[in-house]
Amino acid sequence: MKYSGIGGQAVIEGIMMMNRNDYAVAVRKPDQEIEVKRDRYISITQKVKLFSLPFVRGVFRFADSMIVGMKTLTYSASFFEDDEDSEPGKIEQFLNRVLGEKLESALMALVMVLSFVMAIGIFMLLPLFIAGLFSSVIESERLMAVLEGIIRILIFIAYIKLVSRMEDIRRTFMYHGAEHKCINCVEHGHPLTVKYVRESSKEHKRCGTSFILIVMVISILMFMVIRVDTIWMRILSRIILVPVIAGISYEVLQCAGRSNSKFMDLVSRPGMWMQGLTTKEPDDSMIEVAIAATEAVFDWREYLTENFPGWEKQLEES
């Protein structure tokens, strides 16, 4: 595998692919045509040099992914809105008068804040409270930290299992698989065609699912070391240490995603197993969307020529 620098995410009936500051969204519209939109986004880490330092940049890279993710998700959803001719409600009219053109940005910021708060509550604080129910029978704080981490992982698995029962989410997981297959295809030296993408793996080392699992494992190790006496200090520590855990986890993910060593493959393996929950095998129409998004921001022919001489023979043979 050869690192390409491209990444992405699934959106509603489509794929977003990003290469450095350029990103593209490809969406399969209701009329079955593929719409591709290309844009640029300058990372927070490029705007402020301090934020690009190792173990600091991870938090801001995560913020970047949320910002771009919300923009592209909103764009893809616009093709499937119902009742476009209906009159806006009173609340929407009021917000339009007060915020005007800033309404969409304000709503996006609100959704991001609420999502972050809910994530902290569900995946950080809830496991702490559930583990606390066993404090009368488990005296070791290290064992309590491990139990809390296991509960956190189980909650995440249960959450993914629950939402994957929804048809829209299931299709999004299929597009997620198509995104990974495209990146794996070129990083393993194959032409970006439906045939070779279909044959590629739907699991990838740099996936956000792997990042979440790494966060959970790092949190277990950190809370085994950091000890506080009161429940309120424990709650505060779970909130305050989120950026620290995210920063460490990002560096681990980046190292794993760029390395072909057996050790880093071993580190990546649990996260790739977890991707079995968040990725599904796509159909060829989804692969076509992923290819369209990738080609809008990434010259895969030039990349293969530089890194995999003789790749053209694969096209001749296919």
N, C-alpha and C positions, 0 to 999 in steps of 0.2 A: 504494500500500500504506500502511495506517495501523497503527502499532504497537498491539497489543492487550494485551501483557503476559503472555499465556498461553504455556505451553510444555509439553512432555511427553516421553514415551518409550514405546516398545513393550515389552510384557511377554509372557508366555506366553499366547497366544490372547486378547490384550487390549491395552488402552491405559491409560496413566496420564497425566492432564492436571493441570497445576498452575497456579493463579492466585494470586499473592502467597503467603499462608501456607496456603491451602486446596488440597488435592489430592484427586483421585478416581481410583479404579481401576475400570475396566469390563472384565469378563471374559466371554467366550462359553463357558459351561459345557458339559460333555459332553452334557447334555440339550438344548442349543441355546438355553437361556434366558440372558439377559444379567444378570449380577450386578454391582451397582455399590456400591462402598464409598467413603465420603467421610471424610476425616480432615484434621488440621492439622499443620503442621510449621513451627517457628520457626527461621529461618535462623541459622547461627552468626554471620553478619555483623550480625544484629539484637541478639544477646546481648552482643557485644563491639564497641563503637563503632570501635575501632582497626581491626578486621577489615573494616570497610565502606569504607575508604579506597581510591581508585583505585589500581590496580596491586598492591594487597594483597588485595582482595576476591575476585579471580579464583580463587585457590587454595582459599579457603573455600567459594565457590560450587560449585566442583568437588567438594569434600568433601560439601556438601549434596546434590548430585545423586547421588552414590554412595550416601549413606545412604538417601535416599528411594527411589532405584532398587532397592536391595537389599530394602528392606521390601516394595515393591510387587511385585517379582519373586517373592519368597518367597510372598506372598499368592496371586498368580496360579498358582503351581506347586502350591499346596495343593489345587486342584480336580482335579489330574491325577496325584496320587500313587497308586502301585500298592501292592497288598498292605497296605491300611490296617489289616487285622485281624491281621497277622502280629506276632509278638513282637519287641520291639527287641533288637538284639544286645548283647553284653556291654559293648562300649565305650560304646554309647548309654546303657545302664543306669547305667554308672559316671559318665558325664558328667551324667546327670540327678540322681544322688545328690549329686554335688559342687556343681554349679551351680544346680540347681533351675530356678526361673523365669528365671534369667539365661542359661540355655543358648542360647536363640535369639539373644540379643544378642551373646553371646560368639562364637558361630559366625559371625555376620554380620561382626563386627569382624575375625575371623581371615581370612575370605574376602576382605574389603576390603584387608587388609594384604598377603595373598598375591597378589592381583590387581595391586596397585600395584607390588610387587617384580618380578613377572613382566613387567609393562609396561615398567619401567625396564630390565630385562635384555634383553628382546626388541627394543624400539624405540629404546633409547638406547645401550646398551653393545654389543650385537651389531653394529650398523652401524659403530661405532667400530673394532671388531676386524677386520671385513671390509675396511673402508677401509684399515686399517693394512697389509694384505697388498700394497697398491700403493705403499707409501711409498718403495720402492726406485726406482720409476720416475717418481713424482710428487714433485717437490721443493717446490713451492709449497704452503704451509699453507692458503691460501685455496682452492685447487683441491681440497685434501684435505677441507676443510670442506664444499664443494659436493658432492663425491663421497659423503661420509658422509650428507649429507642426501638425496641421490638414492637411495642404498641403503636409507635409512630409509623413504622413500615406497614403494619397490618391495616391501619386506618387508610393509608395511601392506596394499598392494594384494593381494599373494600370500596373506596371512592371510585377508582378507575373501573372496577368491575361493575359498579352501579351505573355510572354514566355511559359505559360502553353498550348498555342495553338499548340506548336511544339510537334510532336509525341515523340521524344526522351525525352523531358522534362516531358511530361505527364507520361511516363513510369518510369522516375526517381522519380516522386512524388509518384507513386505506390510502388516503392521500399522503399521510405521514410516511407510510411505507414506501410510496412512490418517490418521495423526496429523498429518503435514505438510499434507495436503489440507484437513483441518478448519481448521487455523490460517490457511492461505492463503485459504480460502473467506471467512471473516469479515473478515480483514484487507484483502480486496479488495472488500468491500461487498456480499457475497452472503448470502442466507439460508442457515442451516445445515440444509440438506436433503440427502438422498442425491443428488439430481440435481445440485445445485450443487457439492457436495463432490467428486463424481465428475469434474466438469469442471475442477476446480482442479489446480494443479501439485503434484507429489509432492516437489519440491525446495523447501527453505526456507533463508533466509540464516542463521538462528540455530541451525542443526542442529549436534549434537555432532560429526558427521563433518567439517563445515567447521572446527570448533574444532581437531580433531586435525591437519588439514592446515595451519592457521595456525600451530599449535605447531611443526610440522616446518619451515615456512618461516622462522619467527622463530629457531629453533635454528640453521639454516644461517647466517643473518646474524650471530647472536651469536658463534658459534664461528669465524667468519671474522675477528672482531675480537679475541676472547680467545685468546691463545696461551700454551701451557704447554710445558715441555720434555720431561717424562717421561711415560710411558704411565700411571703411577699418578695423576699430577696430572690427566691428561686424563679418566681414569675418574671421579675425584673431582669434576671440574668438571661433568661430565655429570649427576651426581647432585645436586650442590648447586644448580645453576642451574635445575633443573626448576621450582621454585616461581616463579622470576623469569620464565622463559619462559611459564609458564601464566598469570601475572598480566598480562603484556603481551598475550598472545594473547586473553585474555578481553575486554580493553578494545577490541581491534580487532574482535572478533566482535560486541560490543554496539553499537559504532559502525556497523558494516555492517548489523546487523539493524534499526536504527532509522532509517537514512538511505535516502533515495530518490535520492541524487545519482548521477550517471553514474560518478564515480570509485569510490564505494563499491560500486556494482554490478559494476564491473570487478574490484575486490578480492575480491568474493564469488564471482565466476564459477568459479574453479578448485575451490572447496569444493563448489559446487553440481554441478559435473561429477562430483566424487568421490562425491556422493550417489547417483549412478547405480549404485554398487556396493552401497549399504546400504539403498536403498529400492526397492520393487517396487510395481507397480500392484495395489491391493487389490480384492477383490470387494465387492459391496454389503453382505454380512453383516458384513464387517470395518468398513466405513464406518459402519454402524449402531452398532457398539461404540464407535467413536471419537466419534460424536455424543453417545452416552449419557455418556461420560466428560467431554466438554466441557461439556455442559449442567449437569452436577452441580456445576461450580465457576464457570461463566461465563454471565452473562446476555447472550447475543449479540443479543437483540432490543433491549435498552437501548443496547448498544454501537453497533449499526447506526443507531439513531435519532439518537444524538449525533453520529456521524461521517459517516453516509451518508444524509442526508434523502431520502425517497422510495423507500427500499429495498423498501417493502411491495408496490410495483408488480410486483416480480419474483415475489413469491408468487402474485399474481393471474394473471400471465402463464404460470406454470409448471403 
